[in-house]
Each structure stands twice: as C-alpha cells, then as structure tokens.
Amino acid sequence: MIILPALLEPIDLLLVDDEPDFLEPACRFFQRQGYRVVAAANAEQALAVHTSQHFHVAVIDQNMPGMDGIELLQRLHRDDPEIKIVVLTGNGSISSAVEAMKRGAIDYLTKPFGLSELDEVVRRVTKLNRLERENQHLRRRLEIEKPSKRKSDLIGQSAAMLDVKRLVARIASSDKPALILGESGTGKELVARAIHAGSPIADRPLVVINCAALPETLLESELFGYEKGAFTGANESKPGLFEIADGGTLFIDEFGELAGGLQAKLLRVLEDGSMRRIGSIRERKVKVRLVAATNRNLAVEVANGRFREDLFYRINVLSIQLPALRDRTDDIPLLVDYFLDSQWSLGQGVMELFMNSVWPGNVRQLINALERAKILSDDQTIHIENLPVDLRNASLRTDSLPLASDATGSDSTSPIIGSEIELSSLSKLHVMEVLRRHQGNKARSARALGIARRSLYRLLERFEAESSP
C-alpha cells in the first residue's frame, strides 16, 4: 500500500453506489481520511444533492438500477465541468471503462478492489483537481493583477510607521479577517499586499477589487461569479473572485461602499465559507482570507444604519489605522528618496516646501507631485516651479499663519485671524515649552506656534547662536 501525503485542504467527495455493503464502509473510510463525504444510493439522490452542493470529486458505480452511472456521469459533468469523476466498473469490462472515459470520466477502477486502492485513485484525482484549480487561479490572477513596476515596500521610520510595521507582521501571521483604516492616499492597498506577502499563504493568489469602481450589480457578479444564462449577456459561466482567491487572500478596497444586499452575502461567506454564483442554487465552499480597507468610519456608518453591525464586528477582528502623511512628516525625505530615481535631485527649497506642506492627498499626492515635476523639469533637478500650484500656494499660506494662543498663553492648533507673526515676538522660553509639550516633534510644534516649520528651524538656529559664547 502506498502512503500518500495528507490532504492539504478538505475535499468534497460524492460517493454513489446502490450496494450498502460498499457505500457505508467507504463513506466512513473517506471521512477518516479527512474528506467531506456525501453518500447517495442511486443516481436520482446524487443529482438532488448535486443541485445544492459543489463537489470536487465523485465516485460513481456504473451499474445501478434506474439511471445508470454513464448517464449520471454525463449529467454531473454537464452541470459542473470542473468535477472529477471516477467510475467503478464490474466484470473487468474494458469496453465499458473506455466508454466512461469518452463520456468525461477522469479514471476508472474495476471491481473487486480494496478501499485503500480506491483511496489511492481518489487522491491522485484530487491532486489533479487541485493543480487545475491552482492553474486557473494563477491565470485569473495574472489577468486581474498585472505585474507592476511600482515600488511596494512600507517606507518610513517614524514612530507611527514603526507601529504600522509591527501590526502588519502580527496580522500577517493570522488567518483572520483584517480591516485597514486610513485616509485616501495613505497606502491601504500597500499594507494589504504586505499582509499577504508576510502570511503563510503568500504563494497563493492575492486578488484585488475596488468597490467604488463598480456598480452594485456588476460588483456582485465579480465577487460571486455567475452561471450561463443567469442574465442577458451571460453566455458562459464565470467564477467569481471568491473562487479565484480560494486558498489565498481577497482584498476589498473601499469596503464601506458595499450596498446592503452585498453586505448580507459577504457576511455568509465570512461565517462559513459558503457562496453561490448568480443564477445557481448550488452551494460552493471557499477558504479565503479577507482583507478590507476603507476611509470611512464604519462605527459611525453602523450607528447611522448604513452598514450592518454584524458584518462590522465580523471584519473588525484585526484592524490597523494608517497615519496621515502630515502626522509622519519625518518620513518625507525617505519617501522622496525612495520614489525618485537616483539620477534626480531636488532644487533649493523643495524639500523645505515638502516638509511644510499639509498633504491632504497623503503619500499618493506626494508621488503625483514628484511625477509631475519630473515631466516639467528641463534638467534632472526638481525645482519649486515644477511643482503643482496648489502645493506651492498651500505652503505659502502655512508659512504666514498667525500665532494661536489662549488667554493663559498656552499653545493651540487653531490659528487666530489677525496680523502675521513676527518671529522676534516669540520668546525662547515659549518656543522651548511648546517643543517640550510635543516631545520635540518640530512639525507639530510649528503648527502649534502657528509658524512654518522652516521658520521654527530659523528660530532654533538663532537661539543656538545667541547661546554660543
């Protein structure tokens, strides 16, 4: 007897035979081997079960009363071309075995045989089924996710980004759903890819879809697939992204945009892995690690009745909040260096402008600004005049903000409308106190003082010069 490796994942197996003396012990035997087994005593029972459940492999006796195994084979194969069928033949009939193979059987076994011999055949067929599914997943993955030349590391050494990296490593090791929160442009898809890349299923498919990019009806067919004839234009059956991502990771961006009906369907998949293609009554089982991302506050959406509470708690098992670029300005030089080719350099004042900008579009806005500047530059240097006007204007406005303070003299981040600050009016004691309150973070301290960051640098240089003997 050949000992084959244990099954990597549960396989749904259909056993069809009219002899109880074979069917019952065979059912128990394959259940002990780790298969999910359904037994049927005749072809009619098998078809009834098959209408509501998807099977990877079927073992069918050829000679049964009523509908015989060959007709059942054809019916099963017509309804589900992916199913692998093994036919059991009697009396050593080679001609009947050949007929079965012509009608779609993947293998056959001649009676009498031992269960270990049948197990060997089923395992071989199961391996073929798995390889075909993996190849299909790979082809679909290549269609959906074309290789990208963009750099995809998590860049940053700020305290906020180090926290993100630690969380990504922890979350990646789990198979639980993950929720990525953050403003638009903070790199949510990048983090999803990092989670998948660091997971035990990194060699399996990563499938990406953006909910905001598709209308509800199209989004449903993309996620769950459809059967031939399910709607006008459905000329052939198509697997959904859950099937394509089976065994891997499905990343759903703009998760908060899901419509109510789709939220209910998604909850079912998360609960027990069950799903149905549009136009089908057959249950299919998938094992997918779901990673979702949104810039919405889902707790608020739940409170306002726009998002299902049960789905929120199901997806919010592991969550990670991405910092805005304005809260990690220390990472800007690293990001600029990373996204600029080595032959490029920055002109005078450009990095200072970057450090003092608010970046409402976050890292995406920074990348776009660099790409635009490279196109407009006449040499290999990015100059301030090559940058978008709104970025230059925003920096100028930031540089002229007035000081904000309350009646007690404590600093505030809300500017008071009035005359511009004279740097000479800021005492060293006050500036150093604001720096202390913000743990030395110059970007936050500058905002609290109501001045540009470069102005704060000039103040600190002046204070240092005045203190020198």
C-alpha positions, 0 to 999 in steps of 0.5 A: 500500500502506498502512503500518500501525503495528507490532504492539504485542504478538505475535499468534497467527495460524492460517493454513489453506489446502490450496494450498502455493503460498499457505500457505508464502509467507504463513506466512513473510510473517506471521512477518516481520511479527512474528506467531506463525504456525501453518500447517495444510493442511486443516481436520482439522490446524487443529482438532488444533492448535486443541485445544492452542493459543489463537489470536487470529486465523485465516485460513481458505480456504473451499474445501478438500477434506474439511471445508470452511472454513464448517464449520471456521469454525463449529467454531473459533468454537464452541470459542473465541468470542473468535477472529477469523476471516477467510475467503478466498473464490474466484470473487468469490462474494458469496453465499458471503462473506455466508454466512461472515459469518452463520456468525461470520466477522469479514471476508472477502477474495476471491481473487486478492489480494496478501499485503500486502492480506491483511496489511492485513485481518489487522491491522485484525482484530487491532486489533479483537481487541485493543480487545475484549480491552482492553474486557473487561479494563477491565470485569473490572477495574472489577468486581474493583477498585472505585474507592476513596476511600482515600488511596494515596500512600507517606507518610513521610520517614524514612530507611527510607521514603526507601529504600522510595521509591527501590526502588519507582521502580527496580522500577517501571521493570522488567518483572520479577517483584517480591516485597514483604516486610513485616509485616501492616499495613505497606502491601504492597498500597500499594507494589504499586499504586505499582509499577504506577502508576510502570511503563510499563504503568500504563494497563493493568489492575492486578488484585488477589487475596488468597490467604488469602481463598480456598480452594485450589480456588476460588483456582485457578479465579480465577487460571486461569479455567475452561471450561463444564462443567469442574465442577458449577456451571460453566455458562459459561466464565470467564477467569481473572485471568491473562487479565484482567491480560494486558498489565498487572500481577497482584498476589498478596497473601499469596503464601506461602499458595499450596498446592503444586499452585498453586505448580507452575502459577504457576511455568509461567506465570512461565517462559513465559507459558503457562496453561490454564483448568480443564477445557481442554487448550488452551494460552493465552499471557499477558504479565503482570507479577507482583507478590507480597507476603507476611509470611512468610519464604519462605527459611525456608518453602523450607528447611522444604519448604513452598514450592518453591525454584524458584518462590522464586528465580523471584519473588525477582528484585526484592524490597523489605522494608517497615519496621515502623511502630515502626522509622519512628516519625518518620513518625507525625505525617505519617501522622496528618496525612495520614489525618485530615481537616483539620477534626480535631485531636488532644487533649493527649497523643495524639500523645505516646501515638502516638509511644510506642506499639509498633504491632504492627498497623503503619500499618493499626492506626494508621488503625483507631485514628484511625477509631475515635476519630473515631466516639467523639469528641463534638467534632472533637478526638481525645482519649486516651479515644477511643482503643482500650484496648489502645493506651492500656494498651500505652503505659502499660506502655512508659512504666514499663519498667525500665532494661536494662543489662549488667554493663559498663553498656552499653545493651540492648533487653531490659528487666530485671524489677525496680523502675521507673526513676527518671529522676534515676538516669540520668546525662547522660553515659549518656543522651548515649552511648546517643543517640550509639550510635543516631545520635540516633534518640530512639525507639530510644534510649528503648527502649534506656534502657528509658524512654518516649520522652516521658520521654527528651524530659523528660530532654533538656529538663532537661539543656538547662536545667541547661546554660543559664547 
